[in-house]
Amino acid sequence: MKYKIGLEIHTQLSEAGTKLFCDCDSNYRKYEPNTNVCPVCLGLPGALPVPRRNPLKLALLVSKSFNCEIPEFMVFTRKHYFYPDLPKNYQITQYEKAGGIPVCLKGILKYFDSDHLTWKSVTLRRMNIEEDPGKTEYSGGNILLSEYAYLDYNRSGVPLLEVVTEPEIPTPRDARKAVEYLLLTMEYIGAINPRLEGSFRVDANVSVEGGERVEVKNIGSTLDLEKALKYEIFRQSKIVEEGGKIKRETRHWDSIRGVTKPLRSKETEEEYLYFPDPDIPSIKTEPLLKEALSGNFMTPENFMIRITMYGVSQRIAWSLITVKPAAELFLESVRIGSDPKITARILAIDYKGLLKKSGKNIYEKSNWPNKQILKLLSTLVSNKLYTYDELKYNILPKLLENGNDMNLVLPEKVEPTNLIISVINEEKKAVEDFISGKREALDYLVGKVLKKAKGKAIDPKTIRKMIEITLTKH
């Protein structure tokens, strides 16, 4: 059954430094409840909003990154509705059908499909910057099970960039990939830290052939977005197939049970009583955009082009790009002479894997080796002083242990023949198991040889081949 998917992606400009209309901190998470506030973001009578430059510049930079049509002026509007975490009883936004002019009128969200190693795109209807409401915390964990709620206004007024797509996303998986790429781009230009709790929320609009549009609200992760869309398409298709009708409504994604649940009937735009905000004059975009573009920034697509120019595969390049410090470190290293393919493999696969296994933050630049160390490591392999596997198993783990110290003592190389003979003579049972066809016994024997090497440089692949050859002769 045919279906349509459109997204409204609400992304916090968490790195803006200030809220949208006051100087309170945009990263509110470190504060005690209701302490990162002022008369403006509390909506107190007589407090006037004054747009801050940095959130507007970041919003324009995101718009430019996706080839948006940027208007000459941006105009803010009021969106009226009552909810406890909205202290003014209206939200300041940019609704184009009520006299407002958003920061982006139309654009293309180009994203990378890492499953098929190809670029895809979806049309953007608009991007508008608005203020985030406060935060409601429910006593029972969610809105459906709670007797009461707590309100924290630290988030109130944080700049929020709403990105609205046309309903042309082909699959739930594509929806996930598109949002992930949007967040990655915004991270690269310094607008968001997408790993912060609550830094983005997605409202997904879904309709199957012959049914009304249903909105699934406040999905908090890209994985849940994919799951929610799959479930909602299944739910709606089943109703239509059984002769029922889909009514227009808003639903909530229950991530624990893996289902959507009804919240309320879907409002129409007229019910929000939009009109231009009389307290905020129109803002000319050209000076802000010029100021935003004065700094050097590169999108993930720019990084992909540069990295693959060095002969690195798209798959490894994408693994680098998903971790910004790794991608930046790669380019820094090859500029001073590191071998591109060896360096990419170290960063994108093996050292990245070691960092994850150790529990260290892969997004923290200080946890990665510096460019001089990487040049040294790639030279060791390219000049055949060590094989790559000797580097991988004997040097990279020590580098991680030593905190990426340049004074790393390189391990002594060892000729493995005597070690192999010794292990074969000692491990009769494992040898018999291998000869009888139990391949896992080979892993055991390789491990024993590595243990006997006592930290000296030795290549596990070479050991494996030598054991196989030796035992085949038996």
Disulfide bonds with the S-S distance in Angstrom:
none
